[in-house]
Amino acid sequence: MPWSGAGRSPCRDSGTYSTSLNVRFTGCSSEIGREGMSVGRLTILSTDRVRITTWLPSDLNDLAVLHADPVTMRFIGSGRPETLDEARSRITEYCDEQRVRGWTKWRVENRDGDMIGRAGFGASDVGRELAYALRPDHWNRGLATEIAAGLVHWHNKHLPGDQSSSSICAYVEVGNHASVRVLEKVGFIFVDRRSYKGAACDFFQVPKAEGACTD
């Protein structure tokens, strides 16, 4: 879908999607989110099949495995697997973002508590940038769409105080057709094609009536 650390991600998702999404928020205000990092793992939101949570230092190995997979990383960042040190830097960055602003790219787990990916938001000049990455063995199950829909819902319930930055956008590297389909299913519309972090990407936003501003 979109998108990932570098605004692009590889998650393929050909499953069908129900518009009656069952999303539950647990202590998901920005203030609670910041406190959650000091007292343990916080559940940001949950859907029928996944939970999105904050990070703990003990999640390093799980993230390192995810980001060391060349298939997962094809449309993420520089398009190459990352090292353990790079994963460690990401964990630190995610925890700092959660503490300072109350949102980041969060950890995604299944109902058994196993980490299956990460998803959330990065900052962009037009607002929050939706991003995710899932383990390849969890592609083609409709999970990417379920997660993206939950995140859009969370965004609309937790708009920034500065309305000029209340947009939600996503970048998809040209050729990542599965991610385009996911975005379209959850209400994004194509805006234009532009260069983004060294790659040709299609730029999407949720229409203003859905909670986003135009570029």
Secondary structure by P-SEA (a helix, b strand, c coil): ccccccccccccccbbbbcccccccccccaaaaaaaaacccccccccccbbbbbbcccaaaaaaaaaacccccccccccccccaaaaaaaaaaaaaaaacccccbbbbbcccccccbbbbbbbccccbbbbccccccccccaaaaaaaaaaaaaaaacccccccccccbbbbcccaaaaaaaaaaabbbbcbbbbccccbbbbbbcccccccccc
